Amino acid sequence: MVQSSAVLLVIDPRSTIDDPRWTADGSRNNPGPEAAVGQRVAAWRAAKWPIFHVRHDSIEAESTFRPGQPGNGFKPEAMSLPDEMVIAKGRAFARLIDRCVGQLRAVAGPVNHM
């Protein structure tokens, strides 16, 4: 049973992962996770629990993860709604965690993380 204070943190379910450049060395190591993500997102929304979407925004000119590139958006199963927070991150993942924890505390109260 999930507690009502649970928060769903959806990290990078992006359309760009389908770009052939990401499978040039073989198929995805985790094919088809979109269905599971979609189920979790739907359950959280039905329960009216908070969802945070994390998006990696690359600064590399040729990156498929750079804002404005085709496929940079979230996959349809994990598309954020207007009332759901989207957190853009660059290379500094530790700073992202600090920002997430601060935002999570504001919404959900105490946060247990490692």
C-alpha positions in Angstrom: 0.0 0.0 0.0 1.3 3.4 -1.0 1.0 6.1 1.6 -1.0 9.2 0.8 2.1 11.4 1.3 3.9 9.6 -1.5 5.2 11.6 -4.4 5.9 10.2 -7.9 9.2 11.3 -9.4 9.1 10.6 -13.1 12.6 11.0 -14.6 13.2 11.5 -18.3 10.6 9.3 -20.2 11.4 11.2 -23.4 10.5 10.7 -27.0 14.1 11.2 -28.0 15.1 7.8 -26.6 13.5 6.3 -29.7 16.0 8.2 -31.9 18.1 5.6 -33.8 21.3 7.1 -32.4 20.5 5.7 -29.0 20.2 2.1 -30.3 23.1 2.2 -32.7 24.9 -0.4 -30.6 21.9 -2.6 -30.2 18.3 -2.5 -28.8 17.3 -0.7 -25.6 18.2 -2.5 -22.4 14.8 -1.9 -21.0 12.3 -2.0 -23.8 8.7 -0.9 -23.2 8.9 0.9 -19.8 6.4 3.4 -21.0 3.4 1.3 -20.2 4.5 0.8 -16.6 5.2 4.6 -16.2 1.8 5.4 -17.7 0.1 3.1 -15.2 1.9 4.7 -12.3 1.1 8.2 -13.5 -2.5 7.3 -14.0 -2.8 5.8 -10.5 -1.1 8.9 -8.9 -3.4 11.2 -10.8 -6.5 9.2 -9.8 -5.4 9.4 -6.1 -4.6 13.2 -6.6 -1.1 12.7 -5.3 1.7 15.0 -6.4 3.8 14.1 -9.5 7.2 15.7 -10.3 8.5 15.3 -13.9 12.3 15.6 -14.3 13.7 16.5 -17.7 17.3 16.5 -18.7 18.1 19.5 -20.9 21.4 19.1 -22.6 23.5 22.1 -23.6 25.3 20.1 -26.3 24.5 21.4 -29.8 23.9 18.0 -31.4 22.2 16.3 -28.5 18.7 14.9 -28.9 18.1 16.0 -25.3 18.6 19.7 -26.1 15.5 21.9 -25.8 14.0 22.6 -29.2 15.1 19.3 -30.7 12.5 16.9 -32.1 11.7 14.3 -29.4 12.8 16.5 -26.5 9.3 16.3 -25.0 7.9 13.7 -22.7 6.5 10.5 -24.0 2.6 10.6 -24.2 2.3 8.2 -21.3 4.2 10.5 -19.0 3.2 13.9 -20.4 3.0 16.5 -17.6 -0.3 18.3 -16.9 -0.4 22.1 -16.2 -0.6 21.6 -12.5 2.3 19.1 -12.3 5.8 20.4 -11.6 8.4 20.0 -14.3 12.0 20.3 -13.2 14.7 20.8 -15.8 18.1 19.6 -15.1 21.5 19.9 -16.7 24.6 18.0 -15.7 24.6 18.8 -12.0 22.5 15.9 -10.7 23.3 16.6 -7.1 21.8 20.1 -7.4 18.7 18.5 -8.9 18.3 16.3 -5.9 18.6 19.3 -3.6 16.0 21.2 -5.6 13.6 18.2 -5.7 13.9 17.6 -2.0 13.1 21.3 -1.3 10.1 21.2 -3.6 8.9 17.8 -2.2 9.1 19.2 1.3 6.9 22.1 0.2 4.3 19.8 -1.2 4.5 16.6 0.9 6.3 17.5 4.1 9.3 15.5 5.4 11.3 13.6 2.8 13.3 10.5 3.4 16.0 10.0 0.8 19.5 8.6 0.7 
